């Protein structure tokens, strides 16, 4: 393994771990709500974005109103709404269920892409999807046996939020791909920064609505250091490491790794999120959870591999 590939793998692993931090946020910020955290995180992220956009102001001046509007909408869907959904899922469904469902995101994206432009046969996907389905059943099986209990009702709400997060990220991925295809010469760093800035504006716009709905705890708890230190430190940390560092690290990795390897390394995110969640809850995973996550990740990697091989074969010129 050459140094460039090793550096790419390291960057991809760090990016995936940085993204998994969002799953444990609800359990480390005290009495503050997920909306409080999202507001703080995206305010910090917005300030960072403003600084980065100022450095690239020559490129920013060339942007159209439509560029700003599309990027802002993507930030709302793929960052603000997605982040709130995964935090809610972690709260109601626990440390294993939420990452398990979000582990399906790469598969859902490639399936959606296959629906738009068929590149592989559906029959070839039957085994990977069956493995992923069995994995999800094992992860959730013990909880479903408690049908009608508060625990089961909480689980169902958590699963619904996890599925909503999958929808948000899938829509974001497809729309972002389309937006980039129509803007082939746009600086990728500027575009990513615009999306983060859009999420920040969306959270600020939601603030008066959220205050009227009572979903924020900041007015009651305040932002004094004694109470708000975890909220502020984690908010700043995720703004830097998940929003900024994570995106840059993944871009760095993508430039140095084959597509097949990069796509499979993204599955580290749900694995890392599960481990972190179990550490926060101070418990070991059950045997069905371990088997379920293993089958789920096997199915995801297999599905990604099928699409990747198909893409490579399609890109190769036909033999003379």
N, C-alpha and C positions, 0 to 999 in steps of 0.2 A: 504494500500500500504506500503510494507516494505521499509527500507532505501536503500537497494541495487537497487530496481526497480526505486525508486525516483531519485537516483543518475544516473542511466542509462538513464532515460527519460531526465533529465537535460543535460547530456552529448550529447545525440542525437540532442536535440533542438539547443544547442550551435554549434554543428558541422554543422547542416543544415544552420544556420544563417551565419556561417563563410564562407561557400561555396557560399552563395548568394551574397556576397560582390562583386564578379567579375562582376555582371551585372551593377553596378553603376560606375565602374572604369572609363569608357570613359568620364563621365560627371564631374569628379573631378580632372583630371590631366592636365587641361589647354589645351595648343596647341600641346601637345605631342600626338603621334599616339598610337594605340593599340600595335603596334610592339615595340615601345619604352618601353611601360609598361611591356609587356611580357618579354623583354630582361632583364629589371631591376629586375622584380620579380623572374625570374628563375636564375639569377646570385646570388641573395640573397639565394634562395632555394638551389642552388648548393653548396654554402658555408656551409649552415646548414647540407646538406646531407653528405658532405665530413667529417664534424666533427662527425656526428653520425656513419658513416661507419668506421672511425678510432677507435671509441670506441668499435666497433664490429669486429675489424680486424681479430680476430681469426676465425670468421665465414666467413668473406670476403675472406680469403686466400683459402677457400675450393671451391669458386665459379669457374665455368668453363667459357670459352669464350662464350659459347652458353647462359649461364645465363645472362651475361652482355649484349649480343646482344639482347636477347628477352626483357629484362627489359628496355633497351634503346629504343627499338622500341615501347614498350607500353607507355613509357613516351612521345615520340613524338606524338603518336596518341591520348592518353587519357588526356594529360595535355597541351602540347604546342598547337597542332592543335585545340583541343576542346576549349581551353580558348580563342584563337583568334577568333574562330567562334562565341562563345556566346557574346563576346564584340562587334563584327561586327553586330550581330543581334540586340543587344541592341541599337546601334547607329542608324541603319536604320529602325528598327521596333518599337522602343519605349519601355517603361517600363513594358508593360503588355504582348505584343505578345511573346517576346523572352522567358520569364519565363513560359508562358503557354505551348509552344511547348516543352520546356525542361522538363516540368512536365510529359511528356509522356515517358521519358526515362525508368522508372521502368517497365511500361507496355510493351514497345518494347523489353526490355531485357527478360521478362518472355515469351512473344510470340515467340521470337527467340529461347529461350530454349525449348519451346513446339514443335517448328518445328524440332529441333534436336532430342528431345526425348519426345514424346507426353505423357503428364500426365493428361491433362483435355480435355474435349470435346470442340470443337470450338463453339458449340451452347451455352454453358454456358457463353461464353465471349461476346455474341452479345449485351446484355444490357449494360455492362460496357463500351464497345467500342462505342456504340451508344451515351451514355451520354458524353463521352470524345469528340466525333466528334461534337455533338451539342454545347458543351462548346467552342470548338475552333472556330466554325462558329460565335457564339455570340461575342467572343472576337475580331474577325477580321471583323465582318459584316459591321460596319459603315465605315471602311476604304476601303472596296472593292466597296462600292457604288460610290467612287470617281475614277472609272476606267479611266485610261489614264492620270491622273494628276501626277505631280511629287511626291505627297504624296503616291499615290497608287504604283508607281514604286519603291519608297523607301521601302514601306512595303513589296512588293514582293521580293526585294533583302534581306530584313531582314528575311523574312520567309525562303528563300532558305538557308541562313546562319544558321538559327535555325535548319532546317532539317539536314544540314550538321553536325552540332554539335551533334544532336541525333545519326546520323550514326557513328560519331567518338566514342562517348561514348558507343554505343552498341557494336561496334567492339572491343573496349578496354575491355568491361566487359566480352565478350565471350572468347577473347584470354587470358585475365588474368586468368579467371577461368580454362581454359585448361592448362595454364602454371603452376598454383598452383597444379592442379591434378597430374601433372607429377613430382612435387617437394614437396611431402607431408611433408617432414621433414625440409624444409627450413624455417628459422626464418622469420615470417611474417613482423616484423619491418624492417629487412634488405631488404626484397624484396620490400616493399613500398618505402624505401629510395632509392633503386637502380632505381626505376621507376622515382622518382623525379629528381635524378641525370641525368637520360637519357634525360628528358625534358630540363634540363639546358644545356647539351652538344648539343642538337639539336638546341636550340636557338643561341648558340655561333657559331655553324657551319653555321647557316643561316645568320649570321651577314654580311659577305662580299657580299652575294647574295642580301640581303635586301638593303645594302648601294648602290649597283649598280643599284637597281630598284628605289631607292629614297623613300622607305617606312618608313625610320627612320627620325625623326625630331631632334634627339640629335645633329648631326653635325651642324645644323643651330642654334638651341636654346641653345646648351651647357648644362652643368650640374651645373651651378652656383646655389647656394642655393636660391637666390631670385626668380629664375624662376622654378627650378626643385624640390623645397621642396615637393610639393604634389606628384610628380612622385616618389621620393625616399622614402617618408614616407609611401605612399600606397603600393609601391612595397615591402618594407620590411615588412609592416603589413600583406599583403596577403601571403607572403612567410612563415611567422610565423604562422598566424592564420588559413589560408585556407589550405596550403600545409602540415604543420607540425601538428598544434593543431587540425585541422579538422579531419585528418586521425586518430590521437591518440584518440580523443574524440569519434569517431564513433566505433573504435575498443573496447574502454572501454564500450560503450553502448551495443554493440553486445554481449558482454560477460555477460551482466546482464539482457537483455530483451528477451522475447519470439520473435521468428522470425516474427510472424504476426504483433506485435506492432512495432518492429524496422522498418519493411518495410513500414508501414503506416506513421511513423514519418518522413521518408525521403521526404514526400510531403510538409513538412514545407519549404523546400528550395525554390520552385517556389513561394509559398505564401510570404515568407520573401523577395524574390527578387522583387516581384511586389510592395510590400509596400515600400521598400527602393527606388525603381525606381520612384514611384509616389511622394515620399517626395522630391527627387532630382528635379523632374519636377514641383513641387509645384502645384499639381492639385489633385482633387478627381477622383476616378474611375467612369466611367459612369455606369448606371444600367445594360446595356448589358454585360459590362466587369465583373461586380460583379457576375451576374448570370452565365456567361460563365465560370469564374474561379471556381465557386462553383460546377457546373456540371462536369467540367473537373476533379477536385480533387475527387469528388464522384465516378466518373468512374474509376479513377486510384486506389483508395482505394478498391473499389469493386473487380477489377481485381486481385489486389495483394492478397486480401482475398481468392479468389477462388483458386489461385495457392498454397497459404499457407495451406489451409485446405486439398487440394489434397496431398501435401507433407507430412503433419502430418498423414493422413490416410494411405498413402503408407508405412510410417515408422513403423506403429503399427503392431505388430505380429497378425496373423490371430487367431481367437478364436479356441480353441481346440474343 
